[in-house]
Amino acid sequence: MFDGIAPSYDRLNHIMSLGVDKLWRKRAVKEIIGTDDGVGDRRRHALKVLDIACGTGDSTIAIAKAGGAQTKVIGADISSGMMDFVMEKAARAGVTDRIKLMVADGTALPFEDGSFDVVTCSFGIRNFEDKAAGLREFFRVLKPGGKLVILELSVPSRPWLRKLYDIYFMHVMPLIGGMISGNRAAYKYLPASVHAFPAADVFTSMISRSGFSAARFKALTLGLCTMYVAVRP
């Protein structure tokens, strides 16, 4: 499915989120690197970051840009079609030397224990068939003291906003997505996957049960997106 919608994926993301997805990624990058512009204590070190379910690379590239020349980012995704677009975008951003790509299943990562300073996943873990297995793998490949940062779409809790959200997300978005991508079924699946994702407190508990400490979440933009942060002890 993701291979099929890859050519229109970026354009549709920005259109349907009204560009707010860029602000969400900026918040995640701040958590990963240290500050909005990447200047902070963490930038003084050579960070090794794993971006799981990296898709077409928006988050991968943003991390590479903010982290500076010493930061290395591995983008991993099960969809090679999505990753076909990453390096062309990275070249325009001038960060191809900081990025490597790998086709990989997030629930069975081909990396040694304790390989990364940061593991991140933006808008991808809801697509994992076994989310707990994915979290255990994230824990395994992180170094002790390493940080987990997850962004995921979420359903707003305020009743009035929930009604508007459901109208847009369940009816308008599949129509627009289908017209532009030619795959309406994919844009019916995407909102359904958000509705099926655990509530923020439940998912935070899942993170803790996977071995992480200091797990927390923060709702962004009235609860349309949630950022989860935790540390490997």
Backbone bond lengths (Angstrom), bond angles and torsions (degrees), N, CA, C in turn:
res aa  C-N    CA-C-N  psi(-1)  N-CA   C-N-CA  omega(-1)  CA-C   N-CA-C  phi
1 M - - - 1.455 - - 1.528 111.06 -
2 F 1.344 116.32 -47.69 1.458 119.80 -177.48 1.526 111.66 -69.05
3 D 1.330 117.40 -34.51 1.468 119.17 173.60 1.527 109.91 -57.42
4 G 1.336 116.45 -40.57 1.458 120.74 -174.89 1.522 113.81 -70.71
5 I 1.333 117.62 -33.16 1.466 119.40 -177.61 1.529 112.53 -97.09
6 A 1.338 117.08 2.36 1.465 120.68 -175.21 1.532 114.15 -56.04
7 P 1.347 120.10 -43.50 1.474 118.92 -176.79 1.527 114.60 -60.82
8 S 1.327 117.77 -28.88 1.466 120.41 -177.99 1.522 112.55 -107.56
9 Y 1.325 117.28 3.79 1.461 121.53 -170.68 1.532 112.80 -62.05
10 D 1.336 117.20 -49.05 1.464 120.28 -177.95 1.524 111.45 -62.69
11 R 1.322 115.95 -46.93 1.465 120.12 -176.90 1.522 110.88 -61.62
12 L 1.324 116.44 -43.36 1.453 119.96 179.98 1.527 111.90 -67.89
13 N 1.327 117.41 -38.71 1.469 120.16 177.67 1.516 111.15 -56.17
14 H 1.337 115.50 -48.27 1.462 120.11 -175.28 1.535 111.09 -71.89
15 I 1.334 116.41 -36.55 1.466 119.46 178.92 1.524 110.35 -66.64
16 M 1.324 116.19 -48.85 1.463 119.56 -170.95 1.523 112.95 -78.56
17 S 1.335 117.48 -20.78 1.463 119.39 175.32 1.521 111.71 -97.70
18 L 1.340 116.69 1.79 1.471 122.53 -176.55 1.527 110.96 57.09
19 G 1.331 115.89 29.93 1.460 121.38 177.14 1.516 114.77 81.24
20 V 1.345 117.44 -1.18 1.468 119.42 -177.43 1.524 111.70 -68.29
21 D 1.335 117.85 -23.56 1.462 120.06 178.41 1.526 112.05 -59.12
22 K 1.341 117.29 -28.21 1.468 120.29 177.31 1.525 110.99 -67.23
23 L 1.326 116.34 -37.76 1.469 120.24 178.55 1.527 110.57 -68.20
24 W 1.331 116.69 -37.80 1.467 119.61 177.92 1.523 110.78 -63.21
25 R 1.315 116.07 -42.65 1.466 118.71 178.34 1.528 111.27 -64.55
26 K 1.317 116.13 -35.56 1.459 119.79 178.60 1.526 110.47 -62.64
27 R 1.327 116.76 -38.68 1.462 120.10 177.83 1.529 110.68 -64.75
28 A 1.332 116.30 -40.44 1.456 119.77 179.05 1.525 111.17 -66.25
29 V 1.334 116.66 -41.52 1.464 120.22 178.70 1.522 110.65 -62.19
30 K 1.318 116.85 -39.14 1.464 120.26 176.84 1.521 110.40 -59.48
31 E 1.315 116.85 -40.73 1.468 121.43 179.44 1.525 111.04 -68.01
32 I 1.326 116.42 -36.82 1.462 121.27 -177.46 1.522 111.71 -75.14
33 I 1.323 116.82 -47.39 1.463 121.78 -172.12 1.520 112.78 -92.69
34 G 1.327 116.74 -40.69 1.449 118.22 -179.97 1.508 113.75 142.58
35 T 1.331 118.54 -46.47 1.459 122.06 179.26 1.511 109.11 -142.94
36 D 1.331 116.83 172.08 1.461 121.75 -177.79 1.517 112.39 -57.61
37 D 1.352 117.22 -39.32 1.461 119.22 -175.76 1.526 112.05 -98.35
38 G 1.322 116.39 7.62 1.450 119.75 176.32 1.508 114.01 83.97
39 V 1.319 119.23 3.44 1.456 121.26 179.77 1.516 108.31 -96.28
40 G 1.296 116.85 111.59 1.456 120.53 -177.81 1.509 110.87 -176.54
41 D 1.314 116.48 -178.57 1.452 120.53 -175.11 1.516 112.37 -57.71
42 R 1.347 116.61 -39.98 1.467 119.36 -175.54 1.520 111.48 -67.90
43 R 1.331 118.02 -24.02 1.452 119.99 -178.86 1.529 112.01 -72.65
44 R 1.305 117.71 -17.62 1.452 120.59 -178.85 1.521 111.98 -72.74
45 H 1.316 116.34 -11.64 1.454 121.57 -178.33 1.529 109.75 -111.97
46 A 1.313 115.74 158.54 1.459 120.81 178.61 1.533 107.73 -83.20
47 L 1.316 116.69 95.08 1.458 121.19 -178.06 1.521 110.86 -78.92
48 K 1.311 115.37 139.32 1.458 121.57 172.11 1.525 106.75 -114.63
49 V 1.333 115.85 116.47 1.463 122.00 -171.48 1.523 109.81 -118.67
50 L 1.324 116.37 136.47 1.457 122.20 172.89 1.519 108.98 -107.93
51 D 1.329 116.36 119.72 1.462 122.29 177.50 1.526 107.51 -104.86
52 I 1.324 115.16 101.93 1.470 121.25 -175.89 1.526 109.96 -87.49
53 A 1.345 115.65 143.68 1.466 121.65 -174.46 1.523 108.95 56.35
54 C 1.323 115.14 49.14 1.470 121.76 -171.66 1.522 112.79 -70.24
55 G 1.337 118.34 -16.97 1.458 120.68 178.50 1.510 112.84 58.14
56 T 1.328 116.34 -130.22 1.461 120.96 -178.79 1.524 112.77 -87.16
57 G 1.329 116.78 6.93 1.457 120.09 165.89 1.512 118.38 92.81
58 D 1.331 119.21 11.33 1.464 119.14 -179.94 1.531 111.56 -57.33
59 S 1.323 117.03 -48.10 1.464 120.12 -179.45 1.523 111.00 -70.89
60 T 1.318 117.28 -39.84 1.462 121.69 179.23 1.521 110.54 -56.48
61 I 1.316 116.15 -47.13 1.463 121.83 -178.20 1.521 111.07 -69.23
62 A 1.322 117.27 -40.82 1.466 120.35 179.23 1.524 111.17 -61.94
63 I 1.314 117.67 -40.49 1.467 121.44 178.16 1.524 110.30 -66.12
64 A 1.335 116.48 -44.63 1.467 120.57 -179.69 1.526 111.53 -61.47
65 K 1.327 116.78 -40.53 1.470 120.86 179.06 1.522 111.22 -66.46
66 A 1.318 116.74 -46.37 1.460 120.63 -175.33 1.517 112.36 -72.22
67 G 1.329 116.50 -30.69 1.455 119.54 -174.33 1.509 115.38 -78.16
68 G 1.316 117.32 -17.87 1.453 119.56 -179.92 1.516 112.43 87.36
69 A 1.317 115.56 179.11 1.465 122.01 -171.27 1.521 113.58 -64.28
70 Q 1.336 117.69 -25.04 1.461 120.25 -177.03 1.527 112.92 -83.94
71 T 1.315 117.08 -12.08 1.461 120.79 -179.14 1.527 110.21 -83.76
72 K 1.313 115.89 133.82 1.455 122.40 176.64 1.523 108.88 -119.07
73 V 1.324 116.17 131.12 1.464 121.17 -177.04 1.522 109.18 -121.42
74 I 1.312 116.07 126.94 1.462 121.18 172.19 1.526 107.46 -102.31
75 G 1.320 116.13 120.59 1.449 121.73 175.53 1.520 109.23 -96.11
76 A 1.320 116.70 124.92 1.464 121.20 -178.90 1.518 109.62 -124.72
77 D 1.331 115.73 136.94 1.467 119.90 179.11 1.520 108.17 -154.45
78 I 1.312 116.23 150.92 1.464 120.62 177.99 1.526 111.23 -80.27
79 S 1.360 116.17 -15.39 1.464 121.69 -179.42 1.529 110.58 -101.41
80 S 1.305 116.62 105.78 1.470 119.84 177.74 1.522 110.78 -67.52
81 G 1.346 116.96 -29.38 1.455 120.14 179.05 1.513 112.57 -62.98
82 M 1.330 117.60 -37.69 1.449 120.83 176.72 1.529 110.43 -65.80
83 M 1.321 116.36 -42.35 1.469 120.25 -175.82 1.526 113.05 -73.19
84 D 1.327 117.76 -12.55 1.467 120.34 177.35 1.525 112.17 -57.47
85 F 1.320 116.96 -22.09 1.466 120.77 -174.08 1.531 113.12 -97.63
86 V 1.324 117.01 -7.09 1.465 119.76 -170.55 1.527 112.33 -67.82
87 M 1.325 117.38 -51.24 1.462 118.88 -169.68 1.528 112.52 -71.06
88 E 1.331 117.38 -29.88 1.469 119.42 174.63 1.531 109.96 -64.01
89 K 1.317 116.88 -42.52 1.463 120.98 176.91 1.530 110.96 -67.49
90 A 1.335 116.32 -38.46 1.469 120.35 178.70 1.524 111.35 -64.85
91 A 1.332 116.18 -34.87 1.470 119.78 178.35 1.521 110.67 -65.05
92 R 1.330 116.47 -41.29 1.465 119.30 177.68 1.531 111.47 -64.35
93 A 1.332 116.04 -30.12 1.464 120.27 179.17 1.523 112.60 -87.17
94 G 1.332 117.03 -8.05 1.460 121.23 178.26 1.518 114.56 74.32
95 V 1.349 117.27 30.55 1.468 119.18 -176.40 1.529 113.07 -127.76
96 T 1.324 117.63 23.62 1.468 118.94 -177.82 1.526 112.24 -61.81
97 D 1.324 117.34 -29.66 1.465 120.28 -178.55 1.527 112.51 -73.98
98 R 1.321 117.56 -10.62 1.470 121.34 -178.31 1.521 112.48 -101.83
99 I 1.339 117.62 -2.46 1.459 121.66 -171.38 1.525 111.10 -124.26
100 K 1.323 115.98 136.46 1.456 123.19 168.77 1.523 107.96 -127.69
101 L 1.333 115.79 149.86 1.466 120.53 -177.67 1.518 110.27 -120.34
102 M 1.336 115.19 150.30 1.456 120.35 178.60 1.525 109.30 -151.33
103 V 1.328 116.43 131.64 1.460 120.48 171.37 1.524 107.37 -74.67
104 A 1.322 116.51 119.83 1.467 119.77 -175.73 1.510 110.44 -155.64
105 D 1.322 115.28 147.97 1.462 123.85 175.27 1.526 107.66 -86.61
106 G 1.327 116.42 125.48 1.456 120.07 -178.20 1.513 114.74 -64.25
107 T 1.334 117.77 -14.80 1.464 120.19 178.11 1.527 112.60 -96.99
108 A 1.333 117.04 0.41 1.468 121.61 178.32 1.526 107.95 -150.97
109 L 1.323 116.10 70.14 1.462 121.50 -172.22 1.529 112.04 -75.64
110 P 1.328 117.32 137.66 1.464 121.27 -176.57 1.531 113.01 -87.95
111 F 1.324 116.73 48.14 1.452 121.41 -178.85 1.525 109.41 -128.84
112 E 1.329 115.35 153.45 1.453 120.30 179.29 1.526 110.78 -73.33
113 D 1.305 115.57 160.20 1.450 120.83 176.67 1.531 110.20 -57.17
114 G 1.323 116.75 141.44 1.449 121.34 174.20 1.514 114.73 63.54
115 S 1.323 117.91 38.87 1.467 121.56 -175.16 1.525 114.01 -87.85
116 F 1.350 118.52 -20.62 1.463 120.22 -168.27 1.527 112.48 -128.47
117 D 1.339 114.10 148.12 1.464 121.02 174.18 1.522 111.52 -78.36
118 V 1.326 115.61 -34.16 1.464 121.71 -179.47 1.525 108.87 -139.18
119 V 1.322 116.00 137.19 1.465 122.35 169.04 1.522 107.17 -118.07
120 T 1.325 116.03 131.02 1.456 120.43 -179.40 1.519 110.14 -135.45
121 C 1.315 115.09 154.68 1.467 121.38 179.37 1.521 107.48 -149.94
122 S 1.311 117.17 118.31 1.465 121.57 -177.24 1.520 110.82 -112.45
123 F 1.316 115.50 114.70 1.466 123.08 174.10 1.528 112.12 59.79
124 G 1.328 116.04 34.86 1.456 119.17 -178.29 1.510 115.00 -127.11
125 I 1.336 117.71 -29.02 1.465 117.81 -170.73 1.533 111.92 -70.21
126 R 1.318 118.16 -20.93 1.467 118.41 177.75 1.527 110.80 -66.04
127 N 1.340 116.84 -18.70 1.465 120.27 179.77 1.528 112.61 -87.96
128 F 1.338 117.38 -4.96 1.466 120.32 178.81 1.526 109.06 -72.11
129 E 1.315 116.26 130.61 1.466 119.48 176.50 1.527 110.12 -65.79
130 D 1.340 116.29 -38.20 1.463 121.55 179.46 1.526 108.19 -121.76
131 K 1.320 116.36 91.47 1.460 120.92 -175.92 1.520 112.00 -67.11
132 A 1.312 117.30 -36.25 1.464 120.47 178.96 1.524 111.04 -63.20
133 A 1.329 116.42 -39.50 1.467 119.83 177.31 1.523 110.83 -64.41
134 G 1.327 116.31 -38.80 1.458 120.02 176.70 1.512 111.79 -62.32
135 L 1.329 117.27 -44.69 1.464 120.96 179.64 1.527 111.06 -63.08
136 R 1.315 117.03 -38.15 1.477 119.60 177.78 1.518 111.11 -64.53
137 E 1.324 116.89 -37.01 1.461 120.22 177.07 1.529 111.19 -69.09
138 F 1.332 117.11 -40.13 1.465 120.11 176.62 1.525 109.67 -57.97
139 F 1.340 115.92 -44.37 1.465 121.43 179.05 1.529 110.57 -61.66
140 R 1.314 116.47 -45.22 1.464 120.98 -175.64 1.518 112.32 -61.16
141 V 1.328 117.85 -42.94 1.474 119.80 -173.72 1.523 112.80 -85.11
142 L 1.332 118.02 -5.74 1.456 120.99 175.54 1.522 110.92 -82.10
143 K 1.331 115.55 144.94 1.454 120.64 171.47 1.531 109.14 -72.23
144 P 1.338 118.45 153.92 1.469 119.72 170.61 1.533 109.78 -55.96
145 G 1.312 116.31 131.48 1.454 121.16 -175.13 1.509 113.44 88.06
146 G 1.329 117.12 -5.74 1.462 121.55 179.78 1.521 111.74 -73.33
147 K 1.318 115.06 160.96 1.468 121.22 -173.05 1.524 111.75 -113.14
148 L 1.311 114.98 141.49 1.465 123.41 172.29 1.516 108.41 -106.84
149 V 1.344 117.07 130.39 1.457 122.22 177.04 1.528 108.01 -132.63
150 I 1.315 116.50 118.26 1.467 122.14 -179.02 1.526 109.17 -121.81
151 L 1.329 116.61 133.07 1.459 122.76 168.59 1.521 107.74 -109.50
152 E 1.317 116.30 136.27 1.458 118.63 175.80 1.523 110.11 -149.52
153 L 1.320 115.19 143.31 1.459 120.40 174.78 1.521 109.54 -64.35
154 S 1.316 116.05 148.82 1.460 120.06 -177.99 1.525 109.89 -144.93
155 V 1.311 114.71 164.75 1.466 121.58 -177.89 1.528 108.29 -95.12
156 P 1.326 118.62 123.86 1.469 120.17 -179.26 1.523 111.86 -64.06
157 S 1.333 115.58 146.57 1.466 120.07 -176.30 1.528 113.33 -89.52
158 R 1.327 117.85 -22.41 1.473 119.60 -178.51 1.527 109.67 -68.48
159 P 1.333 118.57 127.47 1.474 121.45 -172.81 1.524 114.12 -56.08
160 W 1.333 117.87 -44.10 1.464 119.74 -177.65 1.523 111.62 -66.05
161 L 1.345 115.01 -38.61 1.459 119.11 179.25 1.520 111.00 -72.69
162 R 1.326 116.23 -35.06 1.463 120.55 178.60 1.524 110.64 -61.79
163 K 1.353 117.61 -38.97 1.461 120.30 179.20 1.531 111.10 -64.56
164 L 1.330 116.24 -46.51 1.464 120.27 177.92 1.528 110.95 -62.69
165 Y 1.313 114.82 -42.21 1.471 121.29 179.74 1.529 110.86 -59.32
166 D 1.321 116.21 -47.46 1.458 119.84 -177.70 1.530 111.61 -64.44
167 I 1.332 116.68 -39.40 1.470 119.44 178.32 1.528 109.85 -62.49
168 Y 1.326 116.00 -47.41 1.461 119.91 -177.54 1.522 111.53 -69.76
169 F 1.329 115.35 -49.87 1.462 120.56 -170.02 1.525 112.30 -73.49
170 M 1.345 116.70 -35.65 1.460 119.97 -174.94 1.521 113.20 -92.22
171 H 1.350 117.73 -18.34 1.463 119.41 -175.57 1.530 113.03 -124.36
172 V 1.334 117.14 -51.04 1.465 119.97 -177.01 1.521 111.15 -70.97
173 M 1.337 116.72 -47.58 1.451 119.86 -176.27 1.533 113.55 -60.72
174 P 1.348 120.04 -44.93 1.467 118.57 176.65 1.525 113.04 -60.18
175 L 1.325 116.67 -33.77 1.468 119.65 178.75 1.525 110.82 -67.47
176 I 1.338 116.87 -49.47 1.471 120.70 179.43 1.517 110.26 -64.86
177 G 1.334 115.88 -47.54 1.459 119.98 -179.22 1.507 112.89 -59.81
178 G 1.326 115.45 -41.06 1.466 119.32 179.33 1.508 112.27 -66.66
179 M 1.334 117.43 -39.62 1.469 121.11 -179.73 1.531 111.26 -64.63
180 I 1.342 116.56 -42.15 1.465 119.78 -175.43 1.525 111.77 -81.08
181 S 1.345 116.78 -41.62 1.467 119.92 -175.28 1.516 113.17 -90.05
182 G 1.338 116.47 -20.73 1.456 119.66 -174.56 1.517 113.07 79.13
183 N 1.332 117.02 9.95 1.463 120.81 -177.84 1.526 109.17 -135.54
184 R 1.317 115.68 82.11 1.468 119.31 -177.19 1.519 111.22 -66.91
185 A 1.331 117.60 -30.86 1.460 120.72 -178.67 1.528 110.99 -60.79
186 A 1.342 116.00 -38.12 1.465 119.38 179.51 1.519 110.91 -62.94
187 Y 1.329 116.59 -38.80 1.459 120.13 -177.58 1.525 112.66 -86.05
188 K 1.329 117.33 1.16 1.452 121.42 162.79 1.531 109.52 -90.07
189 Y 1.336 115.01 -37.33 1.473 119.22 178.59 1.524 111.41 -63.97
190 L 1.324 117.87 -43.09 1.460 120.95 -173.56 1.530 112.84 -58.59
191 P 1.361 119.90 -50.74 1.468 118.19 176.66 1.523 112.98 -65.78
192 A 1.318 116.93 -34.49 1.465 119.28 178.33 1.518 110.79 -62.65
193 S 1.335 117.01 -36.38 1.460 120.63 179.81 1.525 111.69 -68.29
194 V 1.323 117.25 -30.85 1.466 120.57 176.84 1.529 109.85 -69.56
195 H 1.332 117.40 -44.19 1.457 121.07 178.89 1.527 111.41 -62.98
196 A 1.324 117.19 -31.01 1.467 120.84 -177.89 1.528 112.70 -82.33
197 F 1.334 118.02 -11.64 1.465 120.98 -176.22 1.528 109.79 -72.36
198 P 1.340 117.59 144.11 1.470 120.27 -179.25 1.527 112.53 -59.11
199 A 1.319 116.49 151.96 1.458 121.48 173.59 1.527 109.50 -59.90
200 A 1.329 116.24 157.48 1.465 121.08 -172.57 1.522 112.27 -57.86
201 D 1.321 117.89 -43.12 1.462 119.09 -178.74 1.524 111.63 -68.87
202 V 1.328 116.25 -34.35 1.464 120.39 178.15 1.524 110.42 -67.68
203 F 1.338 116.60 -43.95 1.457 119.06 -179.59 1.531 110.93 -68.19
204 T 1.322 117.36 -35.23 1.465 120.45 176.19 1.521 110.54 -61.72
205 S 1.319 117.25 -38.85 1.465 121.05 176.17 1.523 111.08 -65.09
206 M 1.334 117.31 -36.87 1.463 120.71 175.93 1.523 110.77 -61.64
207 I 1.329 115.74 -41.24 1.465 120.05 178.13 1.525 110.42 -60.85
208 S 1.324 116.63 -45.08 1.468 120.76 179.61 1.528 111.37 -62.99
209 R 1.319 116.80 -40.98 1.470 120.16 -179.79 1.516 112.22 -66.84
210 S 1.334 116.85 -19.33 1.469 120.78 178.38 1.527 111.70 -80.96
211 G 1.336 117.18 -1.85 1.456 120.96 176.19 1.511 114.88 113.81
212 F 1.317 117.36 -9.31 1.460 120.91 -177.26 1.530 110.96 -75.24
213 S 1.323 114.83 154.33 1.455 121.00 174.41 1.523 109.26 -114.76
214 A 1.350 115.05 165.91 1.469 122.35 176.60 1.522 112.48 53.65
215 A 1.323 117.38 34.32 1.471 120.51 -179.74 1.528 109.81 -70.04
216 R 1.316 115.87 135.20 1.462 121.20 -179.28 1.525 109.17 -149.67
217 F 1.321 115.50 164.95 1.460 119.32 175.95 1.517 110.02 -138.10
218 K 1.328 115.16 155.71 1.455 121.46 177.79 1.522 108.59 -138.17
219 A 1.332 116.23 124.39 1.463 121.29 177.06 1.526 109.50 -76.88
220 L 1.328 116.25 135.93 1.461 122.43 180.00 1.533 109.33 -117.25
221 T 1.326 116.32 144.05 1.468 123.26 176.34 1.525 111.80 49.37
222 L 1.324 114.92 61.70 1.465 122.30 175.89 1.527 112.75 60.78
223 G 1.327 115.82 26.15 1.454 119.57 176.94 1.503 115.78 88.29
224 L 1.325 117.96 10.65 1.469 120.57 177.50 1.526 111.89 -73.53
225 C 1.319 116.03 -22.40 1.457 122.20 178.46 1.523 107.36 -141.30
226 T 1.324 117.01 150.57 1.461 121.32 177.79 1.523 108.96 -130.34
227 M 1.332 115.61 135.43 1.461 121.02 174.98 1.525 108.96 -106.32
228 Y 1.329 115.68 129.56 1.457 123.09 178.80 1.533 108.76 -111.92
229 V 1.318 116.58 135.26 1.460 121.40 -178.94 1.520 108.37 -133.93
230 A 1.331 116.62 137.74 1.468 121.12 177.19 1.531 108.48 -154.18
231 V 1.316 115.18 169.93 1.463 121.84 -177.02 1.527 109.09 -128.82
232 R 1.341 115.68 141.49 1.460 118.42 171.03 1.528 108.24 -84.05
233 P 1.337 117.90 121.03 1.468 119.72 -179.53 1.534 112.06 -61.92
